[in-house]
Amino acid sequence: MARKKTPVTPAIRVLRSAGVKFSDHNYRYEEGGGTRVSARELAVDEHAVIKTLIMENENDAALIVLMHGDREVSTKALARAIGAKMVRPCAPARADANSGYQVGGTSPFGTRKAMPVYCENSILELPLIYINAGARGYLVSLDPKELVRVLKPTLVSVQR
């Protein structure tokens, strides 16, 4: 089978310009399959597949949350951690408009709008992570220290 060409997304441009060493991974995308499908297709632990969630606070201000694929975000714990009254997931159309990516292909790198980034602190304990690179069916693997260097996220402990 021929290898699918690597898309050049805004995320890839950011990673390249920051000098991040990464490997790209294409897989067969399944609508609504999430990190379970990408982990299965790439034969990796779903815990190392990091999902990029676009959420918003009570003022409709968008923010990014990075979480292990096999875990959920406690929105109450997140709101407490960031000093918000409440946090909720953005509707898909609002998430797309804020990130510039299509839901299912959202990357935290190269977003259309600048948003604060919050990262589950245990992600940094992993030796390698897999994260969306701006297209459905396309992840990159990289050292989580590189994610911190480029995105400068606020570390939180909000998994459940």
TALINRA-V440911 format. One record per residue. N is the residue number from 1. PHI is phi in degrees with one decimal (999 if undefined). NEAR is the number of other ideal C-beta (glycine too) atoms within 12 Angstrom. D_LAST is the distance of its C-alpha to the last C-alpha in Angstrom with 1 decimal. Layout:
n=N phi=PHI near=NEAR d_last=D_LAST
n=N phi=PHI near=NEAR d_last=D_LAST
This chain:
n=1 phi=999 near=5 d_last=39.2
n=2 phi=-73.0 near=5 d_last=39.6
n=3 phi=-74.3 near=9 d_last=36.8
n=4 phi=-68.1 near=15 d_last=35.5
n=5 phi=-65.9 near=11 d_last=36.4
n=6 phi=-70.4 near=23 d_last=33.8
n=7 phi=-68.2 near=25 d_last=33.2
n=8 phi=-103.4 near=17 d_last=34.1
n=9 phi=-98.3 near=31 d_last=31.4
n=10 phi=-55.7 near=26 d_last=30.9
n=11 phi=-62.3 near=39 d_last=28.0
n=12 phi=-64.2 near=28 d_last=30.4
n=13 phi=-61.3 near=19 d_last=33.0
n=14 phi=-63.3 near=28 d_last=30.7
n=15 phi=-61.4 near=34 d_last=29.7
n=16 phi=-64.6 near=22 d_last=33.3
n=17 phi=-67.4 near=13 d_last=34.7
n=18 phi=-87.8 near=21 d_last=32.3
n=19 phi=71.2 near=12 d_last=33.5
n=20 phi=-79.2 near=30 d_last=30.2
n=21 phi=-83.6 near=17 d_last=30.7
n=22 phi=-147.2 near=30 d_last=28.7
n=23 phi=-118.6 near=22 d_last=29.2
n=24 phi=-99.1 near=31 d_last=28.9
n=25 phi=-141.7 near=32 d_last=27.7
n=26 phi=-93.1 near=26 d_last=28.8
n=27 phi=-148.9 near=30 d_last=27.5
n=28 phi=-77.2 near=17 d_last=28.2
n=29 phi=-73.1 near=26 d_last=25.9
n=30 phi=-124.4 near=17 d_last=25.0
n=31 phi=-52.7 near=13 d_last=24.3
n=32 phi=74.9 near=12 d_last=20.7
n=33 phi=-78.3 near=21 d_last=20.0
n=34 phi=58.9 near=29 d_last=17.4
n=35 phi=-68.8 near=36 d_last=16.2
n=36 phi=-60.2 near=20 d_last=16.9
n=37 phi=-69.9 near=25 d_last=20.6
n=38 phi=-63.3 near=37 d_last=20.9
n=39 phi=-63.1 near=27 d_last=19.6
n=40 phi=-62.6 near=19 d_last=21.9
n=41 phi=-65.2 near=23 d_last=24.8
n=42 phi=-94.8 near=29 d_last=24.6
n=43 phi=56.1 near=14 d_last=23.9
n=44 phi=-128.3 near=28 d_last=21.1
n=45 phi=-68.2 near=22 d_last=17.7
n=46 phi=-59.3 near=26 d_last=15.1
n=47 phi=-63.5 near=25 d_last=12.8
n=48 phi=-89.1 near=31 d_last=15.8
n=49 phi=-89.9 near=37 d_last=16.1
n=50 phi=-98.6 near=47 d_last=14.7
n=51 phi=-92.5 near=42 d_last=14.3
n=52 phi=-105.6 near=50 d_last=16.0
n=53 phi=-109.9 near=43 d_last=14.9
n=54 phi=-98.9 near=44 d_last=17.5
n=55 phi=-124.7 near=39 d_last=16.6
n=56 phi=-143.7 near=32 d_last=18.9
n=57 phi=-94.3 near=26 d_last=19.3
n=58 phi=-63.5 near=16 d_last=21.5
n=59 phi=-96.9 near=12 d_last=24.5
n=60 phi=64.3 near=18 d_last=23.6
n=61 phi=-81.5 near=23 d_last=23.3
n=62 phi=-78.1 near=32 d_last=21.4
n=63 phi=-149.5 near=42 d_last=19.0
n=64 phi=-108.4 near=46 d_last=17.2
n=65 phi=-123.4 near=46 d_last=13.6
n=66 phi=-104.7 near=46 d_last=13.3
n=67 phi=-140.4 near=40 d_last=10.2
n=68 phi=-55.0 near=36 d_last=10.3
n=69 phi=-62.5 near=35 d_last=11.6
n=70 phi=-96.0 near=23 d_last=9.7
n=71 phi=-126.9 near=25 d_last=6.1
n=72 phi=-110.9 near=21 d_last=5.4
n=73 phi=-94.2 near=33 d_last=6.1
n=74 phi=-82.1 near=20 d_last=6.0
n=75 phi=-66.1 near=30 d_last=9.7
n=76 phi=-66.8 near=17 d_last=10.8
n=77 phi=-65.1 near=23 d_last=9.4
n=78 phi=-64.2 near=36 d_last=10.9
n=79 phi=-57.8 near=24 d_last=14.0
n=80 phi=-60.7 near=16 d_last=14.5
n=81 phi=-65.2 near=26 d_last=14.2
n=82 phi=-105.4 near=29 d_last=16.8
n=83 phi=74.9 near=16 d_last=19.0
n=84 phi=-102.5 near=26 d_last=18.7
n=85 phi=-73.1 near=16 d_last=19.2
n=86 phi=-159.4 near=20 d_last=16.8
n=87 phi=-136.9 near=34 d_last=15.2
n=88 phi=-142.2 near=26 d_last=15.3
n=89 phi=-64.3 near=27 d_last=15.6
n=90 phi=-71.8 near=29 d_last=19.3
n=91 phi=-62.6 near=16 d_last=21.5
n=92 phi=-50.9 near=19 d_last=22.5
n=93 phi=-64.4 near=12 d_last=26.0
n=94 phi=-70.0 near=21 d_last=24.8
n=95 phi=-61.8 near=31 d_last=22.3
n=96 phi=-60.9 near=21 d_last=25.3
n=97 phi=-65.5 near=22 d_last=27.6
n=98 phi=-73.2 near=31 d_last=25.5
n=99 phi=-88.4 near=38 d_last=24.7
n=100 phi=83.6 near=27 d_last=28.0
n=101 phi=-115.9 near=32 d_last=26.2
n=102 phi=-87.3 near=25 d_last=25.7
n=103 phi=-52.1 near=29 d_last=22.2
n=104 phi=99.1 near=30 d_last=21.4
n=105 phi=-136.9 near=34 d_last=23.3
n=106 phi=-76.6 near=43 d_last=21.7
n=107 phi=-112.3 near=44 d_last=22.1
n=108 phi=-79.5 near=44 d_last=21.2
n=109 phi=-94.7 near=40 d_last=24.8
n=110 phi=70.2 near=35 d_last=27.8
n=111 phi=-71.5 near=30 d_last=26.4
n=112 phi=-61.3 near=24 d_last=29.1
n=113 phi=-110.6 near=22 d_last=28.0
n=114 phi=-70.8 near=17 d_last=26.8
n=115 phi=-137.3 near=33 d_last=23.3
n=116 phi=-64.5 near=30 d_last=21.2
n=117 phi=-115.3 near=34 d_last=18.7
n=118 phi=-118.2 near=38 d_last=15.3
n=119 phi=-125.4 near=40 d_last=13.9
n=120 phi=-57.8 near=39 d_last=10.8
n=121 phi=-62.2 near=21 d_last=13.0
n=122 phi=-70.3 near=22 d_last=12.2
n=123 phi=-61.4 near=42 d_last=13.8
n=124 phi=-70.7 near=25 d_last=17.0
n=125 phi=-80.0 near=17 d_last=17.0
n=126 phi=-80.6 near=28 d_last=17.8
n=127 phi=-75.0 near=16 d_last=21.6
n=128 phi=-151.6 near=28 d_last=21.5
n=129 phi=-122.1 near=43 d_last=19.3
n=130 phi=-117.6 near=41 d_last=20.1
n=131 phi=-140.9 near=49 d_last=19.8
n=132 phi=-62.6 near=49 d_last=21.6
n=133 phi=-112.7 near=41 d_last=25.1
n=134 phi=102.4 near=34 d_last=26.0
n=135 phi=-151.4 near=31 d_last=27.1
n=136 phi=-62.7 near=27 d_last=25.7
n=137 phi=80.7 near=27 d_last=26.0
n=138 phi=-144.4 near=36 d_last=26.3
n=139 phi=-119.0 near=44 d_last=24.0
n=140 phi=-120.2 near=41 d_last=25.0
n=141 phi=-108.2 near=30 d_last=24.0
n=142 phi=-158.9 near=39 d_last=24.3
n=143 phi=-72.3 near=24 d_last=23.6
n=144 phi=-60.9 near=31 d_last=20.6
n=145 phi=-64.1 near=21 d_last=23.1
n=146 phi=-68.8 near=28 d_last=25.0
n=147 phi=-58.4 near=38 d_last=22.1
n=148 phi=-65.2 near=23 d_last=22.0
n=149 phi=-61.8 near=19 d_last=25.8
n=150 phi=-81.8 near=30 d_last=26.2
n=151 phi=-89.1 near=36 d_last=23.4
n=152 phi=48.9 near=18 d_last=23.2
n=153 phi=-74.9 near=31 d_last=19.6
n=154 phi=-85.4 near=23 d_last=18.1
n=155 phi=-83.3 near=23 d_last=15.5
n=156 phi=-136.4 near=33 d_last=12.3
n=157 phi=-125.4 near=23 d_last=9.2
n=158 phi=-133.4 near=33 d_last=6.7
n=159 phi=-80.2 near=28 d_last=3.8
n=160 phi=-138.4 near=15 d_last=0.0
